Amino acid sequence: MRMSLAQGFNARAMPENGLYALATASALSDIWSMAGKSATAMASFESFRARFLQAGADEVVERRWAPGQIVDTHTHPFDAEALMTEGEMWLTCGGETRHLRAGDTFHIPNGTPHSEKYGPEGATYWVARRNKR
């Protein structure tokens, strides 16, 4: 599932692949269209990394989180575009909580307060970061 976690961002369904496209000004958002391919078409971290670096990301990393880990409300000085690859998490922003599982994607604009809670098996996601310009 594709979603926005910041107020003022709109999502529209893309029935051909089940993802949601995010209408944002972020250059990173454009890469998600991937010529109509779904997130599951992203076969490896290296292909994810290459696509986002080409699209202007400053860094692309794999994040692994411990079972049951909670990250209190915080912000980042970068835009984040992520693909969940294992486990599950609950991402809360602006009083709205989203349950994310493997195959789901999310976007968090820089400076957006959010908190995270990871499932009983932990979670892994790949994230492309673009620093504020």
C-alpha positions, 0 to 999 in steps of 0.5 A: 500500500502506498501512503502519505503521512504528512498533511496536505499530501494526497494519494490516488489508487493505481489499480493496475498494480495495487500501489498508491501513487503519492502526489508530492513535490519530492523528486523521489516520489517520481521513481515509484511509478517505475514504468507501472511496476509494483514494489514487489518488482524491486528484486533486490536492495541493489536495484532499489539503491540504484534507482533512487540514487539515480533519482537524486537520493543522497543515501540509500540504506537498509534499516533493521529494527528489533522485535517490539522496538518503539521509537518515540516521536522525532523528525528527520532533516531529510525526505524518506521513501521506504519499502518494507521488506520484512516484518511489520510496523506501525507508523504514526504521524499527525494522530494517524497510525498506519500498519505497514507490512512487507511490500508496503511503501511510505513517504515521510517529508523532512521535518515531519514528526512521527513515531514508530512501533515494530512488530513481534518479529521486528522489521526491515525496510529499505529507505532512500533519503534526500537531504533538505535543499 
